[in-house]
Amino acid sequence: MQCKSFFSFHLNVIKLSMIFLGALFLCQAVPNTYAADAVKISNALRSDQPQNSSEVIKLLKSDNDEEKFLFFKEAFERQKIYLFDNPSQYFDSKFPLIGYIQAWALLAQARREPGNLSVQNEIQHFLTEHKTEYLSERVRTDWLLINAPQWNAINQWKKFNSQRNLLQWNKFDPSIVCWDLYHRLSNRKNVSKTLANEALEIINSPQYKGNGVCRKVADTLIEKVPSTAFTRLVILIQQGRISEARTVLNTLIKKKRLPAQASRLAFNNPSRWYRNYRHKLKKQNKFVRLIAAYRLTSVNMDWATQVADSLHGKLTKDERGALWGRLGYVAAIGHQPKALKWYEKAGKTVCVGPYSALPNDCIEWRARAALRIQDWKKLNHFISAMPATLASKENWRYWRARALAETGHQLEAKKYWQKIPSVRTFYGKLAAEALGKPFYYSSNETVEATQEAIDSMNTNPALLRAKAFYRMGLFVEGNREWQWAIRSMPADKLLAAAQWAQDESLLHRSVNTAIKVAERYRLEHDLLYPRPFEDEIEQYSEKAKIDANWVYGLMRQESRFIAVAQSNVGANGLMQIMPGTAKWIAKQLEITDFVPEKIYEIETNIYFGTTYLRSLLNRLDNKMILATAGYNAGPNRASRWQQSLPQITEGAIFIETIPFTETRNYVQNVLANTIEYAYGQGQTISSFHRWLGQIDPQADTTTDEKI
């Protein structure tokens, strides 16, 4: 598990209002005095002496530890907490998060005085004192990152490695990995090929994108091993990291490894480059043509393939496999019929080699291209050629079985369907039906934790810290404490934690924790599929003439029933409604006094969400699959995907070939949830496959902009 910095949350007035709504949702309202003074207090932190502000003094004298915690959190993030002498003095000693206040004060000192041995010793003492807590993991991580520049400069890297080895979760945090790589590269006169390839593979991985330390590694690697620069350039182009790629390109030109004019034109304006040289492609520099081919994939695929064809006989097997694999991949996710033809040109090294930016995605989309046209023989071949880690995924086990069954190998097909154990998942349901078994999660002979086991969770400090974070609306921070608390719990303790969370109205934790034991124990159905806000959901679902079970299935996936949930793209509330969509819905409903903050009100959010679902059904052939995809990715995309189908297509195939991974997984989860919610209400269907239905490319849907 990788954890981003705990302290990345930026407090502002809007999120403060979310915090108080969240507290109300938990039936533990936080006084709104800090919210009322939030602007003044926040402005005080911008000054050089915030501790002298009358609003701050008033706050620190108050008895509200939660408000003071939020204040010091913001002070730490703004690097102003050092201005307050011993901030923990302002808190009740029993406040469950007081350790965080102490940690912030110590880290602030360490940041300002990285060579101060007294501070270093205090941090070591703190780590020992809190060694069983998540806080120790977080402080050790941040302390490592504070000290890394100094330890690298004085070549005391054994300290870094010894502390890193004590980490349980964050050992492979991107910044930590890249600091280690940077030290190993910068302190070697000659970098081995093995180390160069290791560094290149790491910094080219998407999870290291945008990391400042990793960029230092990239710069050092190119300086020490110039031959890695072109590979880095091609990977960055495919990842859309054009600014970084341009820097690498300029380095290659400066070192005279590429012709300046042609390279810059191919990179900056590939269309113009193609028009200038389309009749004399074979005379152009090989590496300039590679730049042009990769850049043209986002402009004109036919032009890109013509450039790639001009390189016939000039590429190594790996270069050919990467280039044509990329062309096939881009065509496949764009639902272009030539995708398999271009994949075929890659040869046996398809999707591998130094220039393959997303090899696994590339391999999987070859299979999806075959699935889309229902070429079962090719589909079976492509899945069998996948690496074991990919072929063992639920979706590919199911589709391999389908391919075998469709080509007359029923007994072999059953073996793959039987390898999908859980009936709760989308493919678990399809596999169970194919085997003639029930595809609902049965709640017969259920297991429950004892009351004693549930009550014991009230004495678990990490769970209480998580609960304190949730009270303040700090869900990311709360989730880390929760995950730390349950990381080594046996199944019976996990069940007790799930039921404790249910009792505490922490449904998001209750559901997620119950999932971990659902296959070990047969659980109560409502522990996995709770039905909060039932009156509102029933009322507005009936008003919109949609299935309330669908609303529950969507809400369980969207927000896990967190009323103040906010996504990283700005979707809000129980049903995760985007601000622009909320305004459009308000206009359709002729609500003239709507303000953005209302979207966090439970009733408003459900009313708007169900209204929007109804509008999507009306627009998208009354198909739940299309409407669900449209809810996540936008109705215009859902309509385009439907219209691009080569023929009437079964619902499961349409879903598996949705280009966006997030939307594909989302639709699968929402629909599997919907079936379970219906079952919980005594409603059953005879066939999940038939319930999913078919998608007709000729059906009346529209891509006209309406929002």
Stockholm file with secondary structure:
# STOCKHOLM 1.0

chainA/1-707         MQCKSFFSFHLNVIKLSMIFLGALFLCQAVPNTYAADAVKISNALRSDQPQNSSEVIKLLKSDNDEEKFLFFKEAFERQKIYLFDNPSQYFDSKFPLIGYIQAWALLAQARREPGNLSVQNEIQHFLTEHKTEYLSERVRTDWLLINAPQWNAINQWKKFNSQRNLLQWNKFDPSIVCWDLYHRLSNRKNVSKTLANEALEIINSPQYKGNGVCRKVADTLIEKVPSTAFTRLVILIQQGRISEARTVLNTLIKKKRLPAQASRLAFNNPSRWYRNYRHKLKKQNKFVRLIAAYRLTSVNMDWATQVADSLHGKLTKDERGALWGRLGYVAAIGHQPKALKWYEKAGKTVCVGPYSALPNDCIEWRARAALRIQDWKKLNHFISAMPATLASKENWRYWRARALAETGHQLEAKKYWQKIPSVRTFYGKLAAEALGKPFYYSSNETVEATQEAIDSMNTNPALLRAKAFYRMGLFVEGNREWQWAIRSMPADKLLAAAQWAQDESLLHRSVNTAIKVAERYRLEHDLLYPRPFEDEIEQYSEKAKIDANWVYGLMRQESRFIAVAQSNVGANGLMQIMPGTAKWIAKQLEITDFVPEKIYEIETNIYFGTTYLRSLLNRLDNKMILATAGYNAGPNRASRWQQSLPQITEGAIFIETIPFTETRNYVQNVLANTIEYAYGQGQTISSFHRWLGQIDPQADTTTDEKI
#=GR chainA/1-707 SS CCCCCGGGCCCCHHHHHHHHHHHHHTTCCCCSHHHHTHHHHHHHTTSSCGGGCHHHHHHHHSSCHHHHHHHHHHHHHTTCGGGSSSGGGGSCTTCTTHHHHHHHHHHHHHHHCTTCHHHHHHHHHHHHHTTTSHHHHHHHHHHHHHHHHHHHHTTCHHHHHHHHTTCSSGGGCHHHHHHHHHHHHHTCSSCCHHHHHHHHHHHTSGGGTTCHHHHHHHHHHHHHCGGGHHHHHHHHHHTTCHHHHHHHHHHHHHTTSSCHHHHHHHHHCHHHHHHHHTTSGGGSCHHHHHHHHHHHTTTCHHHHHHHHHHTTTTSCHHHHHHHHHHHHHHHHHTTCTTHHHHHHHTGGGTTCSTTCSSHHHHHHHHHHHHHHTTCHHHHHHHHHTSCHHHHTSHHHHHHHHHHHHHTTCHHHHHHHHTTCCCSSSHHHHHHHHHTTCCCSCCCTTCCCCCHHHHHHGGGCHHHHHHHHHHHTTCHHHHHHHHHHHHTTCCHHHHHHHHHHHHHTTCHHHHHHHHHTTTTTSCCCHHHHSCCCSHHHHHHHHHHHTCCHHHHHHHHHHHTTTCTTCBCTTCCBTTTTBCHHHHHHHHHHTTCTTCCGGGGGSHHHHHHHHHHHHHHHHHHBTTCHHHHHHHHHHCHHHHHHHHHTCSSCEEHHHHHHTCSCHHHHHHHHHHHHHHHHHHHHTTCCCSCHHHHHCEECTTSCBCCCCCC
#=GC SS_cons         CCCCCGGGCCCCHHHHHHHHHHHHHTTCCCCSHHHHTHHHHHHHTTSSCGGGCHHHHHHHHSSCHHHHHHHHHHHHHTTCGGGSSSGGGGSCTTCTTHHHHHHHHHHHHHHHCTTCHHHHHHHHHHHHHTTTSHHHHHHHHHHHHHHHHHHHHTTCHHHHHHHHTTCSSGGGCHHHHHHHHHHHHHTCSSCCHHHHHHHHHHHTSGGGTTCHHHHHHHHHHHHHCGGGHHHHHHHHHHTTCHHHHHHHHHHHHHTTSSCHHHHHHHHHCHHHHHHHHTTSGGGSCHHHHHHHHHHHTTTCHHHHHHHHHHTTTTSCHHHHHHHHHHHHHHHHHTTCTTHHHHHHHTGGGTTCSTTCSSHHHHHHHHHHHHHHTTCHHHHHHHHHTSCHHHHTSHHHHHHHHHHHHHTTCHHHHHHHHTTCCCSSSHHHHHHHHHTTCCCSCCCTTCCCCCHHHHHHGGGCHHHHHHHHHHHTTCHHHHHHHHHHHHTTCCHHHHHHHHHHHHHTTCHHHHHHHHHTTTTTSCCCHHHHSCCCSHHHHHHHHHHHTCCHHHHHHHHHHHTTTCTTCBCTTCCBTTTTBCHHHHHHHHHHTTCTTCCGGGGGSHHHHHHHHHHHHHHHHHHBTTCHHHHHHHHHHCHHHHHHHHHTCSSCEEHHHHHHTCSCHHHHHHHHHHHHHHHHHHHHTTCCCSCHHHHHCEECTTSCBCCCCCC
//
